[in-house]
Amino acid sequence: MLITKKLMTLLGVLVALSMLLGACAAPEPEVVVQTQVVEVEKTVEVEVPVEVEVPVEVEVPVEPEPVVIDRMGALMDTIVVIEEPSADRAVSRLEVGEMDIYAFSVTNPEVAAAVDAAPALDSYAAFGSYNELTFNPAGPVFEGTGQLNPFAVARIREAMNWLIDRTYVTQEIMGGLGAPRWLPFNNASNDYAALADVARTLELRYAYDMDRAEAVISEEMEALGATLVDGVWNYEGEPVEIIVLIRTE
């Protein structure tokens, strides 16, 4: 029994000590969270469109005062006329500035090629000039000389259209600086255009035909009493002479 009391007393003491220890233990600290709002000032650059008036220059058309021309002739103060018969030299003088214009036709293919090759020169195609054969219809025998004139015969003059190759003349001899022509008026004229059907008919009729020309000329020459000896027509034992006059400008 005594032992039991002692044991109970010991247990009581232990319980008291545990309670005392529990009472003496430090309490857990309380965590407090505080939130603080801080205002921060910030400068923001903002581009604001600004309307600026820009002056604009406006050209106002001004009507010029009319110029009264009270003089005759060309509108130039001075015109110097230079005589230059050579087209070749005229091209050279144009290139060096001695002349401003050469108002004449150029029929030499070499001169025309030189003009085309010169960068400082210009040329213009013009229609109107022409080359022709004019026949003397007198005779058939000239008085005083007794010479036979074959061109007194209309059929021989007509046969010359078939005898002469106009295309060859313009392309080969003139170097392309011309066009075949059969009629009195210009190929580029209004008259030619109005009579184009008639003109074309005549051009086809009198196109180059050597055989036809030879046949007509031989027939008419024999009718005049001429004979063909070694390719040369003779009249009364003498060769028929054809005098050709060439006009140059």
Secondary structure, DSSP 4 states (H G I P E B T S, - for coil): -HHHHHHHHHHHHHHHHHHHHHHHSPPPPPP-------------------------------PPPPPP----S-S-S---------HHHHHHHHHHTS-S---S----HHHHHHHHH-TT-------------------SB-TTT--B-GGGSHHHHHHHHHHS-HHHIIIIISTT------SSS-TTSHHHHHTHHHHHHHHHHTS--HHHHHHHHHHHHHHTT-EEETTEEEETTEEPP--------
